[in-house]
Amino acid sequence: MSQAARPRPDSEIVARYRRRGDRFARLEARAEGLSKRFSWARLMVFLGLVGAFGAVLLEASAPRPAPYLAAVVAALLFIVLVRLHGRVVRRAERWRALAAVNRQGVARWHRRWQELPPPPPAPALEGLTGDVARDLDLFGQASVSHLLGVVATPPGRATLARWLVDPAEPQEIRRRQAAVAALAPHVGFRQDLEVRARQLGDDVPEPERFLAWAEAEPWLAGRRWLRVAAWALPLVSLGLLAGAVADLVPYRYWFGSLLVNLSVSFTQRKTLYGLFARVSQRQGELGRYARVFERLERLPGAAPWLDEARARLGGTGATVSAEVERLHGLVGLSDLRFSMVHDVVDAFCLWDVHVLRRIEAWQAAAGRRVRGWFETLGRVEALTALALLAHDEPEWAFPTVSEEAAPELRARALAHPLLPPDRVANDVGVGPPGSFLLVTGSNMSGKSTLLRALGVNTVLAQAGAPVCAAEMTLPPLELGTSIRVEDSLARGTSFFMAELERLKEVVEAADGRPPGRFLFLLDEILRGTNSAERQIAVRRVLEHLLGEGAIGAISTHDLSLATAGPLEAAARTVHFRETLHPPGSEPPMSFDHRLRPGVATTTNALRLLELVGLPAAS
């Protein structure tokens, strides 16, 4: 079994992030300097405006045009300066955010988690899925989702979480891999999308409330009489006005028609105003996403999935940003209800009904597409997170996940993705069915890390991401793990019972699956009982899993498992080794984390006792 260590100095990736970060920092400083000059200019113009108004007031008895002209010019200039200053401030904020994103890129490459923005809250997961997520650190601080960067929108977070816990089909994995590879070089697009999404803030609304309105039945659809009246009554009023002007009918008939229009308006006003208020609020929620969708419409890269995304975002019609702007304009028309002239306009043409008709026409035409917009946003954000990994780790490989692959997992130079750049990689194989990988070694040598490396890379592989390996092949796999088990005082569950419940879930999940389609990873299981019973129990669990055709790995300090009857032929034994240094040396022991064939030949428990000041012998 060959091994490969990968000591890594700062790479070209880090240098690129630093160059970009420095450039954006310079642009930010330049914009900040310009902003200060605008602030002074605004102050000077404002003082000039005050002086001009003072001159106007002083000369009120004998006004001259010059002070008035100066006041008008100062006011217009002040408005222009405010608008230009706002642009400069927004530009400075953008440069500042991009500089921060690139500094975080350096920290992420070095795995300096404390320098990164906190990850989003972990999704609520139950059962074996939640156990696997906790065992493999898929969510939370210093986790896989933390490594994948900032996914800021609710659709993006939900999509990425779903991809990490639900393995995709091989065909979908290949489609994602192609899209990830196409997006990886486009650093500018990915960072700009991230900045725009992050600027939505922590209180960014979930799109579900807007979707509930967009996909609902339009209110006017069931009130055909009102739609007819909105056209017929104003036409009647117009005809009566024309007749009155031509002395064909008295004016009172025209005034009567206006009263009819107003009566129709007043009977429906409460409902219409409620609908306008609801639409205005929902449109505001959609409008917050406008700049994100605007960037999304310029999605780069050539891949089938990206082509489909562009089509869903408006490749065959109006773009999302255009539709959002159109709805914003229509909602603005409904604001006439706050004006003093509203009743006059409504009396002439039933304004409110016509505005609602146009809003609901948007709802009918575009509303059914909105869910697709947000689904596409979520998927593209998740793809950009995986593309960040492909960009930052060009040595990592896209794995081969295939139904036709042998029922075993094979990886060359595999390591744990969450470890710093000086991580050590090993060649690892798990399977075929009927065999299992038995990992032995002393404390702190790397047994648990190897199991997690197998699990995390399997998760990344089936999400469509590159894996921390030079090469990896595997069939579609469901995962079952027992690595981080805890007792529960609240549930009255002991550590041993918690272990048994976890193993029960793993065993049940493996039952009935095709050979080689379930991967189990068990770390020092059944520590909560005596050694004799533990050996029997562990053997039974392994025999059941192997009988179901599962493949997997187990770590243990119990070296006798390698020679435990029927398991002896099934066990493929590997081990980690440590080096003990003479007393007084620093460090007192070291680990090379290289995987070797066979059973471990050394232990270090007594030496560790001495290191913490406990007697190693009585």
N, C-alpha and C positions, 0 to 999 in steps of 0.2 A: 504494500500500500504506500503510494507516494504522498508526500506532503509538500506544501508550498507556502512559505511565509511571504508576506507582502509588506515589508517596511516601506513607508511612503513619506517622503518629504512633501513640502507644500507643492501642489501640482499646478499645472497651467490653469486648472479650473479656479483655484484660489487666487492666482494672479489676475485672472479675468475679473473675478468679483471685486478685487481690490481696485483695479483700474476703473471699473464702472462706478464703484462707490466713491472714489476720489473725484471722478468727473462730475457726478451728480452733486457732491458736496460743494464743488467749485461753482456749479450752476446755482445751487441754493444760496451760497454766499453772495453771488452777483445779484440774484433776485432780491435778497434781503437788503442789500445796499440800495438798489433801485426803489424798493419799497419805502425806505427811510426818506429818500429824496421826494417821492410822491407825497409822503406825510407832511414834509415841510412845505411843498408846493400847495397842498390843500389848505394848510394853515394860512399861508400868505394870501391865497385867493379868498379864503373865508374872511380874513381881516379886511381885504379890499372890498368884499361884498358888504360887510358891516359899515365900512366908511362910505360906500356909495349910498346905502340906505340912509345913513345919517345926513349926507348932503341933500338927499331928496327931502327929508323931513325939515331940515333947516331952511330950505328954499321953497317950502310949501306955498308961501304967499306969492312968490314970483318964480314959478318953476322954469327951469331951463332944461333942454333935452339932454345935455351932457351927463348929468348924474343918473338920469333914468337909463340912458344907453350903457353907462358904466355898470350899473346894477344888473342889467339884463346880461351883458357880456360876462360879468363875474359869476352870475348864477349858472349860466350855460357852461362856462369853463369849469366851475366846481363840479357840476354833474359829470362832465367828461372825465375829469380827474378821478372822481370816485369810481367810475366804471373801469378805467384803466388800472387804477390802484388795485381794485378787486381782482383783476386778471393777474396782476403781478403776484399778489398774495397767494392766489390759488396755484400759480406756477411754482412759487417757492415751497408750498406745502407738498406739491407733487415731487419736486426734486428731493426734498427732505425724506419723504417716504421711500423713494427709490434708493437713496443712499443707505437708508436703514435696511432695506431688503437685501442689498448687496453685502452689507456688514454681517447680516444674519446668514447669508450664504457661506461666508468664511467660517462662522461659528458652527454652522451645521456640518460642514465638511469635516471639521475637527471634533464633532460630537460634543461641543461645549453647550450643553442643554440649557444651562442657566442664562445664557445670553440670547436665547430665542424667545419669541412671544409664547405665552402659555398656550398649550393645546386646548381645543374645544372640549367641553365635557364629554365623557364617554357615553355612548348610547346605552339605553337600558336593554341589556341582553340577559336571557335566562337560559337555564339548562346547560347542556354541553357546549353550546356556542359561547355562552358567557364565560364558562370555565376556560375554554381554549383562548379566548381573548385576554383573560387575565394571566394565564400561564405564559403566553407568548408576548405580553406587553404590546398588544395591538393599539391600545388607547391610553391616554394619560401622559404624564411627564416622562420624558426620555423613552418614548414609545415609537412604534412604527408610524402612527399618524403624526406624531411630532416630527419625525424625520422627513415626512413628505411635505412639510411646509405648511403655510397658512391657507386653509380652505375656508373662506370667510362667510359664504352665503349658506343659508339653511339647505337649499337643494344640493349644493356641493358637498356639505358635510354629510348629509344623509346618503348620498350616492357613494362617496368614498367609504363610509362605514359599511354599507351593504356589500361593496366589492370585496372588502377585507374579510368579511365573515361568511359570505356566500360564494363558494367556488363557481366560476363561470365554466360554460361548456368549452371544449377545445377550440371550436370554430370562433366563438366570441373572443376567446383569449388571443387568438391570432389577429383578429380585427383590432383589438385594443393595442396589441404590441405594435402593429403597423402605425396606428395613430400616435402612440407614445413616441416611437422612433422619429416620426415626422415632426412632432412638436418640440422634441428635445433641443434642436439647435436654435429655436426662436426664443432666445432669452428675453428680448425686449417685449414681445407679445405677452409672454407668461408673467413677467414682472409687472407690466402695466395693468393686466387683468387683475393680478393680486392686489395691487395698490387701489384700484377702483373698487374692488370688492371690500377691501378693508375699510375704505372710507365710508361705507354704509353704516359703520358703527356696530356696537354690541347689541343695540336694540333693533337691528334690522328685522323687519316683519317677515313672518312666514307667509308664503304666497297663497296659502289655502283659503284665506278669507276672500281675496280677490278672485280666486278660481271659483269659489262658491257662487259669486255674482256672475262671473263671465259665462259659466256653464249653465246658469239657471234659465228658465223660460222667461222671455221678455214680458214685462207687465202689460204692455199694450197689445200683445198678441191675442189675449183673450177679451179685448175691448174694441172690437171692430167699429162699433158705433162712435166711439170717441175719436178714432183715427179719421173716420168719414166726416164727423162734425168739425174737426180741426181744419179740414180743407173746405168743406161746404159753407160753414157759417161766415168765415172771412170773405169768401167770394160773394155771398149774398150781401154782406155789408158793403163791399166794394160796388156791387151793382146798384144798391139803393143809393149810395153816395153819388154815383154817376147819374142816376135818374133824378135825384134832387137837384143836382147842379143844372141839369137840362130842364128843370121845372116839370118833370113828368110825374114825380111823386113828392109828397111833403117831406121836409127834413126830419120830421118826427119819426118817420119809419126807419130812417137811417140810425137815429139815436136809439130807437127801440132795439135795432139789431145789435148795437154795441152793448146794450144792457143784457141782451141774451148771451152774447159772448162772455161778458163778465160773470153772469150767473153760472155758466158752464165752468168757467175758470175757478170760481170760488167753491163750487161743490167738489172739485177734484184737487184743490190747492194743497190741502193737508197731506194727501197721499203723494202728490207730485213732489212737494218739498222734502218729504221723507226720503223718497227715491233719490232726489238730487243730492241730499246730504250723504246718503249711503254711498252713492257712486263717487262723489267727490272724495270721500275718505278712502275708498278702495283704490281709486285712481292715484291718489297720493302715495299709496303703498307701492303700486306698480311703478310710479314715476321715480321712486328712489333707485330702482334698478336700471333706469334708462341709460346711464353712462356705462354700466357694465355691459348691457346688451349692445350698445353702440360699438364697444371694443370687440365684442364677440362676433359682430358681423364682419369684421376684418380678420377672421380666423385663417391663419396661414397653414401651410402643409398640404401634402398630397397623399391622401389615404382614403379608402372607401368610407370609413366612418366619418371622417372630417367633411367629405363631400356631402354626405347625408345631413350632417349638422348644418352646413351652410344652406342647404335647401330648406330645412325646417325653419331657419331664421330669416327666410325671405328671398331665397334664390329664385323662387318661381312667382313672386308677387311683391307686395309692399314689405319693406324691412320692418323688423320689430321696432326699432327706434322711430320710424315714420308712423307706425300704428300707435305707439305710445304718445307721440306728439299730437296726432290727430285726436285721440281721446282727450288729451289735456285741453286742446282747443275747444272741443265740444262741451266739456265740463265747465270751461270758462264762460260759455254762453249762458249756462244756467245761473251764473252769478248775477245776471240782470235782476233776479228776484230781490236783491238787496238794494236796488236803485229806486229813486223816487219816481222815475218814469215807467216803472215796470207795469203798473196797472193800465196806463195809457196804451203801451205797446201790446199788452195782453188783450185788451179790449178790441184792438184792431185785427189781431191775427192769431190769437190763442198761442202766444209765444212758447209757453211752458210745454204744451203738448208737442209742438214741433221739435223743440230741443230734445225732449225725451225720446221722440221718434228717431231722431238722428243718433242719439246715444245708443238706443237699443238696436239700431241698424248696425252700429259698430259691434255691439255685443253679439249679434247673430252672425256677422261675417267673420269677425276675428276672435270672438270669445272661445270658440272651440279649439283655436290654435294655441291659446295661452299656456295650457298645460304642457304642450310640446315645447314651447319656448323655455319654460323653467326646467323641464327634464333635460333639454339640451344644455342649458347652463350648468346643471348639476354634473352631467357627464363630462362636459369640456373641462370644468374645474377639477374633477377627479383625474381626468387624463393629464392635465397640466401638472398635477401633483406627482403622478407617476413619471411624467416627462422630466420633472426636476431631478428625480433620482437617476434617470438615464443620462441626463446632462452632467450631473455631479460625479457620477461613477462610470466613466466610459469603459472601464475594464470589466464591469459586470456584464453578464451575458443574458440575452433573452432565452429562457428555457424552452425546451420542446415538450409540450403537453399534448399527448395524442392518445386516442382510443386504441390505436394500433401499437403503441409502445409496449415493451415488455412490462409485466406486472411488478416492477421494482423501481426504486428511486436511485439514480446514479448521479453523482456530482463530483466535478473535479475542482479542486481549490475552493472549497466551500468554507465560508466563515459567517459569523453573526453580523448582520447588517448594522446593528446598533453600537457595535464596538468602535473605538477610535481607529484612525488610519493604520496604526502599527499592529492591527489584528493579525493573527496567524490563521492560515487556511489549510484545510486538509481534504484529501480525497475520501469520499464516503459513499458507501453503497448500502441500501436497505432493501431486503427482499432477496430472492423471490418468495412467493407464498410457501409456507412450511418452514421458514427460517426467520430468525430475528437477530438484531444487532445487540450484543451484550457489551455494555461499556463499563469498564472498571477503572479504578484509579483512586488515589488518595484524595483527601479533602483539598478543595480549592484547585484541583488540577485541570478542571474544564469539562467534567462530565455533563453537568446540567446545561452548560453553555452550548455544548454540542447538540443536545436534544432540542434546545430552543432554536439553534441555528437551522436545524432540519425543519422545524415547524414554521418558523418565520419565513424562510425562503420558499416553503411550499405555499404559504399564504400569498406571498408576493407573486409567485409563478402563476397562480390561478386567478389573481386579480388582473393580470396583464402587464405586470411590471418586470423590469430586469431583476435578476437575483444576484446575491453576493457570492458569485462563483464564476469560474472561467467557463464552465459548461455544466448543464443540468438537463436530464431527461426524466420524465415521470409520466405515469398515466393519470387520469382524473382521480383525485383522492379526496375522501372525507377524512377529517382529522378528529382524533380523540386523545386528550392529554390528561395526565395526572402529575403535575409538577409542583404547583403552589397550592397546597391544601391547608385550610384553616379550620379550627374548631369554631363553635358558635355558642357563646353563653346565652344569647337571646333565644336560640332554638333548642338549647339544651343538648347540643350535639358535641360529643367528644371528638378528639382528633382522629381516633381510630374509626369511629362511625362515619366521620366526614370522608375519610379515605375510602371506606367501603361504598358509600353512596356514589362517590366519583367513579370508582371502578365499575360499579353497576351500570352507570350511564355509558361508560366507554364500551363495556361488553355488549350492552343492548344495541348501541349504535353500530357495532361491527356485525351483528347477526344479520344473516341473509344477504349480505353484499357480495357482488362478484369477487372472485379471487384477485387479490392485489389492488383493490379499490378502497381499502381503509388503512390509514396509517395511524398507529398508536405510538405514543411517546410517554413512557412511564419513568419517573425519576424517584428512585429509592422508595418504592411503594410499600405500604403496610409497615411503616416504622413504629406504629402504635401498638405492636404486640411483640411477644417473645420470639426469639430467633427460630426455634424449632417449628412453631406453628406458622411463622411467617414464611419459611421455606416451602411448606406444604401449600399454603394459600397462594403464594406467588406462582408456584408451578402450575396450580390448577387454572389460575387466570391466564397464564401464557399458553397452556395447552388448549384452552377454549378459544382464545384469539387465533392461534395458529390453525386450529381445526376449522375456523370460519374463513380461512384464506386471507386473514389480515397480515399486513407487513408492519414492522415497527422496530423500535429500539427501546431498551430499558437500561438504566444505569443502576449500579449497585455496588455496595461494599462487600456484599456476601459472595466471596469467590467460589463458594461451593455450587452456586447456580450453574456454573459452566460444566459441572460434572453431575448434574442432577438427573440421572436416569434418562428418560426419553428426550429431555431437553438438550442433552449433550450433543446429539447430532444436528439439532436445529440451531444451536447457538453459534453465531459468528462473533468471536471474541476479539475485542480491541481494548486498548488501555492508554491512559495518559501516565506520564512519569514526572516526578519531581527530583530535584537535586538538593541534597542536604549539604550545607556548608559547615565547616568546623565551628565549634562554639566561639562566640564573640564576633563572627563574621557578619557583615551587612550586605545583602540581606541574609538571614539565617538559612533560608531555603529559596529556591527559584523554580519556576515552571516554564517549560518551553511550549506547552500546549500543542505538542505534536502527537498525532494519533499513531499508535503502533499496533501491530497485530499481536494477539495473544492476551493472556490474563495479566493484570498488574502484579508486579513482583515486589513492590515496596508499599509501605504505609507511613503515615506521618502523624497519627493522632497523639502519640506520646510526646513527640517533639513539640507539637502545638501546645500541649499542656504545659510544658516547660516554658514556652515563650510567653504565656500569659501569667506565669508565676504560680502555677499549681504543681504540686508534687506528682511526678510521673511514676514513682514507685514508692511503696510503703516500706 
